[in-house]
Amino acid sequence: MSGPAWLAAIFAALMLVVAAGCACRLAVSWLHGKDTERDADGLHVGMGVAMAGMLEPRLIPVPGFAWAAVFAAGAAWFSWRAIRAGGGAGRAGCAHPVAHAVECAAMVYMLLPVGSWPSGRGSGMAMPGMSRDATAGNPALTVVLALFMLGYAVWAIDRLASSSGAVPAAAGAGRSSVAAVTTPAAARAEVAGTTGHPRSALAPRLGVCCTIAMAVTMGYMLVVMLFS
């Protein structure tokens, strides 16, 4: 089984959009002092570009070993963040380090069977599972990673739906208890108590949508890799 070229092109374009969106989040965060998960956004910028190149090597002809080194470092970083946070949300930056560590590990895993990508434009598809010379790796591990990524996407969709329903409720609660929050410091403390962050995140729905797109695309790549 091999993924159709038109579907790979759609996913590649989606990954570039995700990378651009996360890059914009980082820029706004730095320029205007807004809160965002900077390490997670930075990861998704690189991951979006890398996955677009895996799906369409003519777009980003970067050697696979270079990306593997980047994501291996990312896996180590987010694993350290998870250990430091005791498995929960960090005090700052990434709120879900375990999931991002698994994302990085999955990227390294998908890159390893191929060895390296073509170095020039116009080369054939280099994504594991879409290249005739690629191996499927360990089928059991591929299934586990694919299920994790698809489950992560479902969780993110549920998170997005829950946040959409929580906004009107929070607005109503705010109107009924205006006296409870009288200073900016109190407002920040209230947010910190419910979300684990000192301030509300920058464009949280955009961040969740990027997570969903990333997880679905990676799940697709793993499934294609499995059945090739």
FIPATOR-601273 format. One record per residue: x, y, z of N, C-alpha, C in turn; residue in one letter; residue number from 1. Coordinates in nm, 3 decimals. Layout:
FIPATOR-601273
      n_xx      n_yy      n_zz     ca_xx     ca_yy     ca_zz      c_xx      c_yy      c_zz   res     n
         X         Y         Z         X         Y         Z         X         Y         Z     A   NUM
...
***
This chain:
FIPATOR-601273
      n_xx      n_yy      n_zz     ca_xx     ca_yy     ca_zz      c_xx      c_yy      c_zz   res     n
     0.085    -0.120     0.000     0.000     0.000     0.000     0.088     0.124     0.000     M     1
     0.050     0.221    -0.080     0.123     0.348    -0.084     0.022     0.460    -0.091     S     2
     0.050     0.569    -0.017    -0.043     0.680    -0.016    -0.049     0.749    -0.150     G     3
    -0.167     0.795    -0.192    -0.180     0.867    -0.320    -0.104     0.998    -0.317     P     4
    -0.047     1.035    -0.432     0.035     1.156    -0.439    -0.046     1.281    -0.407     A     5
    -0.172     1.286    -0.450    -0.253     1.405    -0.426    -0.280     1.424    -0.277     W     6
    -0.298     1.314    -0.203    -0.322     1.325    -0.060    -0.195     1.369     0.013     L     7
    -0.081     1.316    -0.032     0.046     1.358     0.026     0.068     1.508     0.004     A     8
     0.030     1.557    -0.115     0.047     1.699    -0.145    -0.042     1.785    -0.055     A     9
    -0.164     1.738    -0.028    -0.255     1.812     0.059    -0.199     1.819     0.200     I    10
    -0.153     1.705     0.250    -0.095     1.703     0.386     0.031     1.788     0.393     F    11
     0.112     1.787     0.288     0.233     1.869     0.286     0.197     2.017     0.294     A    12
     0.097     2.058     0.216     0.054     2.198     0.220    -0.001     2.233     0.358     A    13
    -0.076     2.140     0.418    -0.131     2.164     0.552    -0.019     2.182     0.653     L    14
     0.086     2.102     0.641     0.198     2.114     0.735     0.270     2.248     0.721     M    15
     0.281     2.298     0.600     0.343     2.430     0.582     0.256     2.539     0.643     L    16
     0.124     2.525     0.632     0.033     2.621     0.694     0.047     2.616     0.846     V    17
     0.056     2.495     0.902     0.074     2.480     1.046     0.205     2.544     1.090     V    18
     0.312     2.519     1.016     0.441     2.578     1.049     0.434     2.730     1.047     A    19
     0.367     2.785     0.947     0.353     2.931     0.938     0.270     2.985     1.054     A    20
     0.162     2.915     1.088     0.078     2.959     1.200     0.153     2.960     1.331     G    21
     0.231     2.855     1.357     0.309     2.848     1.482     0.420     2.954     1.482     C    22
     0.479     2.980     1.364     0.580     3.085     1.356     0.518     3.222     1.387     A    23
     0.395     3.245     1.341     0.326     3.371     1.372     0.297     3.382     1.521     C    24
     0.259     3.271     1.584     0.236     3.272     1.728     0.364     3.311     1.803     R    25
     0.477     3.256     1.759     0.604     3.289     1.823     0.637     3.437     1.804     L    26
     0.616     3.486     1.683     0.647     3.627     1.655     0.563     3.720     1.740     A    27
     0.433     3.694     1.747     0.344     3.778     1.828     0.382     3.769     1.975     V    28
     0.418     3.649     2.018     0.457     3.631     2.158     0.579     3.715     2.194     S    29
     0.680     3.714     2.107     0.802     3.790     2.133     0.780     3.940     2.121     W    30
     0.702     3.982     2.020     0.685     4.124     1.993     0.593     4.192     2.092     L    31
     0.489     4.120     2.138     0.387     4.183     2.221     0.381     4.126     2.363     H    32
     0.474     4.038     2.397     0.479     3.985     2.532     0.362     3.897     2.569     G    33
     0.301     3.832     2.470     0.188     3.743     2.497     0.240     3.605     2.537     K    34
     0.158     3.533     2.615     0.196     3.399     2.657     0.163     3.297     2.551     D    35
     0.256     3.208     2.526     0.233     3.095     2.437     0.331     2.986     2.474     T    36
     0.306     2.865     2.429     0.398     2.754     2.455     0.512     2.764     2.353     E    37
     0.613     2.841     2.386     0.715     2.874     2.287     0.795     2.753     2.242     R    38
     0.827     2.663     2.336     0.903     2.546     2.293     0.819     2.454     2.206     D    39
     0.690     2.440     2.239     0.601     2.357     2.158     0.577     2.420     2.021     A    40
     0.559     2.552     2.018     0.540     2.620     1.889     0.665     2.609     1.803     D    41
     0.782     2.626     1.867     0.907     2.610     1.792     0.921     2.470     1.737     G    42
     0.884     2.370     1.818     0.887     2.231     1.771     0.797     2.213     1.650     L    43
     0.676     2.269     1.655     0.582     2.249     1.546     0.621     2.325     1.419     H    44
     0.694     2.434     1.435     0.747     2.500     1.316     0.843     2.406     1.243     V    45
     0.940     2.351     1.318     1.034     2.258     1.257     0.969     2.131     1.209     G    46
     0.876     2.080     1.288     0.810     1.955     1.252     0.723     1.972     1.128     M    47
     0.656     2.086     1.117     0.574     2.111     0.999     0.656     2.117     0.872     G    48
     0.770     2.186     0.880     0.859     2.194     0.764     0.916     2.057     0.731     V    49
     0.958     1.982     0.833     1.016     1.850     0.810     0.915     1.753     0.750     A    50
     0.792     1.753     0.801     0.691     1.661     0.751     0.649     1.698     0.610     M    51
     0.646     1.827     0.579     0.616     1.868     0.441     0.723     1.814     0.348     A    52
     0.850     1.820     0.392     0.958     1.767     0.310     0.954     1.616     0.299     G    53
     0.907     1.547     0.402     0.894     1.402     0.396     0.785     1.360     0.298     M    54
     0.679     1.439     0.294     0.568     1.409     0.204     0.598     1.451     0.061     L    55
     0.665     1.565     0.045     0.700     1.618    -0.086     0.846     1.664    -0.082     E    56
     0.943     1.576    -0.108     1.085     1.612    -0.097     1.126     1.730    -0.184     P    57
     1.052     1.758    -0.291     1.088     1.870    -0.376     1.069     2.004    -0.305     R    58
     0.987     2.005    -0.198     0.963     2.130    -0.126     1.081     2.166    -0.036     L    59
     1.125     2.072     0.046     1.233     2.096     0.142     1.331     1.981     0.135     I    60
     1.430     1.987     0.046     1.525     1.876     0.030     1.636     1.879     0.136     P    61
     1.601     1.847     0.261     1.697     1.848     0.371     1.730     1.704     0.407     V    62
     1.858     1.670     0.429     1.894     1.533     0.466     1.821     1.486     0.591     P    63
     1.775     1.361     0.588     1.699     1.308     0.700     1.777     1.302     0.829     G    64
     1.909     1.275     0.821     1.987     1.265     0.945     1.991     1.398     1.019     F    65
     1.983     1.508     0.946     1.983     1.640     1.011     1.856     1.660     1.091     A    66
     1.741     1.625     1.031     1.615     1.636     1.103     1.611     1.538     1.220     W    67
     1.664     1.416     1.199     1.664     1.317     1.307     1.739     1.369     1.429     A    68
     1.851     1.438     1.406     1.927     1.495     1.517     1.846     1.603     1.589     A    69
     1.775     1.685     1.512     1.694     1.791     1.571     1.584     1.733     1.659     V    70
     1.514     1.632     1.608     1.403     1.576     1.684     1.448     1.486     1.798     F    71
     1.566     1.427     1.785     1.623     1.354     1.899     1.650     1.451     2.014     A    72
     1.705     1.568     1.981     1.726     1.670     2.083     1.593     1.718     2.141     A    73
     1.492     1.731     2.054     1.360     1.771     2.102     1.300     1.669     2.196     G    74
     1.316     1.540     2.164     1.264     1.434     2.251     1.331     1.440     2.388     A    75
     1.462     1.465     2.390     1.534     1.475     2.517     1.485     1.596     2.596     A    76
     1.464     1.708     2.526     1.419     1.831     2.593     1.283     1.812     2.657     W    77
     1.185     1.761     2.581     1.050     1.747     2.635     1.042     1.636     2.739     F    78
     1.126     1.533     2.727     1.132     1.431     2.831     1.181     1.492     2.962     S    79
     1.282     1.578     2.953     1.332     1.647     3.071     1.225     1.736     3.131     W    80
     1.150     1.805     3.043     1.042     1.891     3.092     0.935     1.808     3.164     R    81
     0.904     1.689     3.110     0.803     1.604     3.171     0.849     1.554     3.308     A    82
     0.976     1.515     3.317     1.029     1.468     3.445     1.031     1.581     3.548     I    83
     1.072     1.698     3.503     1.078     1.814     3.593     0.940     1.852     3.643     R    84
     0.840     1.838     3.556     0.703     1.873     3.595     0.632     1.760     3.667     A    85
     0.697     1.646     3.682     0.635     1.533     3.749     0.524     1.471     3.669     G    86
     0.532     1.483     3.532     0.430     1.424     3.446     0.312     1.515     3.422     G    87
     0.308     1.631     3.490     0.199     1.724     3.471     0.240     1.840     3.384     G    88
     0.161     1.945     3.386     0.192     2.064     3.308     0.307     2.138     3.370     A    89
     0.392     2.191     3.286     0.506     2.268     3.334     0.461     2.402     3.388     G    90
     0.551     2.466     3.463     0.516     2.597     3.517     0.514     2.702     3.409     R    91
     0.587     2.680     3.302     0.589     2.777     3.192     0.618     2.700     3.065     A    92
     0.581     2.761     2.953     0.610     2.697     2.825     0.514     2.584     2.797     G    93
     0.568     2.468     2.761     0.488     2.356     2.714     0.401     2.298     2.825     C    94
     0.271     2.282     2.799     0.179     2.228     2.898     0.166     2.077     2.889     A    95
     0.207     2.017     2.778     0.194     1.872     2.759     0.325     1.815     2.706     H    96
     0.429     1.813     2.788     0.561     1.772     2.739     0.568     1.626     2.697     P    97
     0.491     1.538     2.763     0.498     1.396     2.727     0.453     1.374     2.584     V    98
     0.343     1.436     2.545     0.292     1.422     2.410     0.392     1.473     2.308     A    99
     0.457     1.583     2.338     0.554     1.639     2.244     0.680     1.553     2.237     H   100
     0.717     1.491     2.348     0.831     1.399     2.346     0.800     1.279     2.257     A   101
     0.677     1.230     2.262     0.638     1.117     2.176     0.636     1.161     2.030     V   102
     0.589     1.283     2.003     0.591     1.335     1.866     0.734     1.334     1.811     E   103
     0.827     1.384     1.891     0.967     1.388     1.847     1.021     1.247     1.823     C   104
     0.990     1.155     1.915     1.037     1.017     1.900     0.979     0.954     1.774     A   105
     0.852     0.983     1.745     0.790     0.929     1.624     0.857     0.984     1.498     A   106
     0.895     1.111     1.502     0.965     1.167     1.387     1.099     1.099     1.364     M   107
     1.173     1.078     1.472     1.302     1.008     1.459     1.280     0.868     1.405     V   108
     1.179     0.800     1.456     1.147     0.664     1.412     1.114     0.659     1.263     Y   109
     1.037     0.757     1.215     0.999     0.758     1.074     1.117     0.791     0.983     M   110
     1.212     0.866     1.036     1.328     0.903     0.956     1.432     0.792     0.948     L   111
     1.445     0.714     1.053     1.551     0.614     1.058     1.545     0.507     0.950     L   112
     1.429     0.450     0.913     1.429     0.343     0.813     1.484     0.385     0.678     P   113
     1.466     0.512     0.643     1.511     0.558     0.512     1.660     0.590     0.512     V   114
     1.712     0.629     0.626     1.853     0.662     0.635     1.877     0.808     0.606     G   115
     1.850     0.852     0.486     1.863     0.994     0.452     1.772     1.023     0.334     S   116
     1.732     1.149     0.326     1.645     1.189     0.217     1.729     1.227     0.096     W   117
     1.666     1.237    -0.022     1.738     1.286    -0.139     1.787     1.428    -0.115     P   118
     1.901     1.460    -0.169     1.959     1.592    -0.144     1.925     1.693    -0.252     S   119
     1.864     1.649    -0.360     1.833     1.743    -0.467     1.686     1.749    -0.499     G   120
     1.645     1.853    -0.560     1.505     1.869    -0.599     1.471     1.771    -0.711     R   121
     1.342     1.735    -0.713     1.296     1.646    -0.817     1.317     1.500    -0.786     G   122
     1.367     1.466    -0.667     1.388     1.327    -0.631     1.255     1.263    -0.596     S   123
     1.255     1.130    -0.589     1.133     1.058    -0.559     1.092     1.073    -0.414     G   124
     0.972     1.028    -0.384     0.919     1.038    -0.250     1.008     0.966    -0.151     M   125
     1.046     1.035    -0.044     1.138     0.977     0.053     1.071     0.939     0.183     A   126
     0.941     0.965     0.196     0.874     0.934     0.320     0.867     0.785     0.342     M   127
     0.898     0.737     0.464     0.886     0.595     0.492     0.745     0.547     0.461     P   128
     0.734     0.434     0.392     0.605     0.383     0.352     0.562     0.430     0.215     G   129
     0.626     0.536     0.162     0.595     0.583     0.028     0.714     0.565    -0.066     M   130
     0.826     0.528    -0.011     0.943     0.501    -0.092     0.958     0.352    -0.113     S   131
     0.988     0.308    -0.232     1.001     0.166    -0.259     1.113     0.102    -0.179     R   132
     1.214     0.181    -0.144     1.328     0.128    -0.071     1.312     0.139     0.080     D   133
     1.204     0.200     0.126     1.186     0.219     0.269     1.140     0.090     0.334     A   134
     1.178     0.070     0.459     1.130    -0.044     0.536     1.025     0.003     0.635     T   135
     0.942    -0.088     0.680     0.832    -0.051     0.768     0.873    -0.045     0.914     A   136
     0.999    -0.073     0.944     1.042    -0.070     1.082     0.975    -0.182     1.161     G   137
     0.948    -0.156     1.287     0.881    -0.254     1.374     0.730    -0.233     1.365     N   138
     0.655    -0.331     1.311     0.510    -0.310     1.293     0.437    -0.280     1.423     P   139
     0.474    -0.350     1.531     0.405    -0.328     1.658     0.427    -0.185     1.708     A   140
     0.551    -0.137     1.699     0.581     0.000     1.742     0.513     0.101     1.652     L   141
     0.507     0.070     1.523     0.439     0.161     1.430     0.292     0.173     1.464     T   142
     0.227     0.060     1.498     0.086     0.062     1.536     0.066     0.144     1.664     V   143
     0.153     0.123     1.762     0.141     0.196     1.889     0.153     0.347     1.866     V   144
     0.252     0.387     1.786     0.271     0.529     1.759     0.153     0.588     1.681     L   145
     0.104     0.511     1.582    -0.010     0.559     1.503    -0.133     0.576     1.590     A   146
    -0.160     0.479     1.677    -0.276     0.488     1.766    -0.260     0.604     1.864     L   147
    -0.137     0.625     1.911    -0.114     0.738     2.002    -0.145     0.869     1.932     F   148
    -0.093     0.886     1.811    -0.113     1.012     1.742    -0.259     1.037     1.708     M   149
    -0.329     0.932     1.663    -0.471     0.949     1.631    -0.553     0.973     1.758     L   150
    -0.515     0.904     1.867    -0.582     0.929     1.995    -0.555     1.070     2.045     G   151
    -0.433     1.118     2.024    -0.396     1.254     2.062    -0.480     1.355     1.985     Y   152
    -0.506     1.325     1.857    -0.590     1.414     1.776    -0.733     1.417     1.829     A   153
    -0.786     1.299     1.866    -0.922     1.293     1.922    -0.929     1.372     2.053     V   154
    -0.827     1.355     2.138    -0.823     1.429     2.264    -0.819     1.580     2.239     W   155
    -0.740     1.622     2.141    -0.730     1.765     2.110    -0.862     1.819     2.056     A   156
    -0.932     1.739     1.976    -1.063     1.781     1.925    -1.161     1.799     2.041     I   157
    -1.158     1.705     2.135    -1.245     1.715     2.252    -1.209     1.837     2.336     D   158
    -1.078     1.865     2.347    -1.032     1.983     2.420    -1.081     2.111     2.353     R   159
    -1.078     2.112     2.220    -1.124     2.230     2.146    -1.273     2.251     2.167     L   160
    -1.351     2.141     2.161    -1.496     2.153     2.182    -1.528     2.197     2.324     A   161
    -1.453     2.146     2.421    -1.476     2.183     2.560    -1.444     2.330     2.584     S   162
    -1.335     2.377     2.524    -1.298     2.517     2.543    -1.400     2.610     2.478     S   163
    -1.458     2.566     2.367    -1.559     2.649     2.301    -1.682     2.663     2.388     S   164
    -1.719     2.555     2.458    -1.835     2.561     2.546    -1.807     2.633     2.676     G   165
    -1.677     2.635     2.715    -1.643     2.697     2.843    -1.637     2.848     2.836     A   166
    -1.615     2.903     2.715    -1.601     3.048     2.704    -1.728     3.123     2.744     V   167
    -1.848     3.086     2.694    -1.968     3.157     2.738    -1.992     3.140     2.887     P   168
    -1.966     3.020     2.940    -1.988     2.995     3.083    -1.896     3.082     3.167     A   169
    -1.771     3.093     3.123    -1.675     3.175     3.197    -1.715     3.321     3.193     A   170
    -1.769     3.365     3.078    -1.811     3.504     3.066    -1.927     3.534     3.162     A   171
    -2.022     3.438     3.171    -2.135     3.456     3.262    -2.090     3.458     3.406     G   172
    -1.997     3.370     3.440    -1.946     3.366     3.577    -1.873     3.495     3.611     A   173
    -1.803     3.551     3.512    -1.730     3.675     3.536    -1.823     3.791     3.565     G   174
    -1.939     3.795     3.496    -2.035     3.904     3.518    -2.099     3.893     3.655     R   175
    -2.117     3.769     3.704    -2.185     3.751     3.832    -2.092     3.767     3.951     S   176
    -1.960     3.773     3.925    -1.866     3.785     4.038    -1.756     3.884     4.004     S   177
    -1.795     4.004     3.961    -1.697     4.106     3.923    -1.614     4.146     4.044     V   178
    -1.674     4.151     4.159    -1.603     4.196     4.278    -1.493     4.101     4.321     A   179
    -1.501     3.975     4.278    -1.402     3.876     4.319    -1.268     3.899     4.254     A   180
    -1.265     3.968     4.139    -1.140     3.995     4.070    -1.128     4.146     4.055     V   181
    -1.046     4.205     4.138    -1.039     4.351     4.141    -0.909     4.406     4.088     T   182
    -0.807     4.322     4.071    -0.677     4.369     4.024    -0.625     4.277     3.916     T   183
    -0.533     4.327     3.830    -0.470     4.239     3.731    -0.401     4.121     3.795     P   184
    -0.340     4.140     3.912    -0.271     4.029     3.979    -0.369     3.921     4.018     A   185
    -0.487     3.961     4.066    -0.588     3.862     4.105    -0.637     3.786     3.983     A   186
    -0.654     3.858     3.873    -0.699     3.792     3.751    -0.597     3.689     3.705     A   187
    -0.469     3.727     3.711    -0.365     3.632     3.670    -0.362     3.512     3.764     R   188
    -0.384     3.535     3.892    -0.384     3.423     3.988    -0.499     3.329     3.960     A   189
    -0.618     3.385     3.923    -0.732     3.300     3.894    -0.704     3.213     3.773     E   190
    -0.647     3.272     3.669    -0.614     3.196     3.549    -0.511     3.089     3.581     V   191
    -0.409     3.126     3.661    -0.304     3.031     3.696    -0.361     2.914     3.773     A   192
    -0.462     2.940     3.858    -0.519     2.830     3.935    -0.597     2.733     3.852     G   193
    -0.650     2.774     3.737    -0.732     2.684     3.656    -0.657     2.625     3.539     T   194
    -0.554     2.690     3.492    -0.486     2.640     3.373    -0.340     2.606     3.396     T   195
    -0.282     2.649     3.508    -0.140     2.620     3.532    -0.048     2.722     3.469     G   196
    -0.101     2.824     3.405    -0.020     2.928     3.342    -0.049     3.061     3.408     H   197
     0.049     3.152     3.417     0.026     3.281     3.482    -0.071     3.369     3.406     P   198
    -0.083     3.353     3.276    -0.179     3.430     3.195    -0.241     3.336     3.093     R   199
    -0.353     3.380     3.036    -0.416     3.299     2.934    -0.327     3.291     2.811     S   200
    -0.332     3.178     2.741    -0.242     3.155     2.628    -0.284     3.239     2.508     A   201
    -0.187     3.268     2.423    -0.213     3.340     2.299    -0.280     3.249     2.198     L   202
    -0.396     3.290     2.147    -0.470     3.215     2.044    -0.474     3.066     2.076     A   203
    -0.533     3.027     2.189    -0.531     2.886     2.228    -0.600     2.794     2.128     P   204
    -0.708     2.842     2.065    -0.776     2.756     1.968    -0.691     2.731     1.845     R   205
    -0.616     2.831     1.803    -0.525     2.812     1.691    -0.420     2.708     1.727     L   206
    -0.368     2.715     1.850    -0.270     2.618     1.893    -0.325     2.477     1.893     G   207
    -0.449     2.460     1.938    -0.511     2.327     1.940    -0.536     2.278     1.798     V   208
    -0.579     2.367     1.709    -0.601     2.328     1.570    -0.471     2.282     1.505     C   209
    -0.361     2.349     1.536    -0.230     2.306     1.484    -0.194     2.169     1.537     C   210
    -0.223     2.145     1.664    -0.196     2.015     1.725    -0.275     1.906     1.655     T   211
    -0.402     1.933     1.628    -0.488     1.835     1.562    -0.435     1.802     1.423     I   212
    -0.402     1.905     1.346    -0.351     1.883     1.210    -0.220     1.804     1.213     A   213
    -0.133     1.837     1.306    -0.005     1.769     1.317    -0.024     1.622     1.353     M   214
    -0.112     1.596     1.451    -0.134     1.459     1.495    -0.198     1.373     1.386     A   215
    -0.297     1.429     1.317    -0.364     1.353     1.210    -0.266     1.322     1.097     V   216
    -0.185     1.419     1.058    -0.089     1.398     0.950     0.015     1.294     0.989     T   217
     0.065     1.302     1.111     0.164     1.204     1.154     0.102     1.065     1.165     M   218
    -0.022     1.058     1.212    -0.091     0.929     1.217    -0.107     0.869     1.078     G   219
    -0.141     0.953     0.980    -0.154     0.907     0.843    -0.020     0.853     0.791     Y   220
     0.087     0.926     0.818     0.219     0.883     0.771     0.259     0.750     0.832     M   221
     0.228     0.731     0.959     0.261     0.605     1.025     0.179     0.489     0.969     L   222
     0.050     0.514     0.941    -0.036     0.409     0.884     0.014     0.368     0.746     V   223
     0.050     0.467     0.664     0.105     0.436     0.531     0.235     0.359     0.544     V   224
     0.317     0.400     0.638     0.442     0.330     0.663     0.418     0.185     0.702     M   225
     0.314     0.163     0.781     0.283     0.028     0.830     0.242    -0.066     0.717     L   226
     0.163    -0.016     0.623     0.106    -0.102     0.519     0.184    -0.101     0.389     F   227
     0.301    -0.043     0.389     0.380    -0.039     0.265     0.467    -0.164     0.253     S   228
***
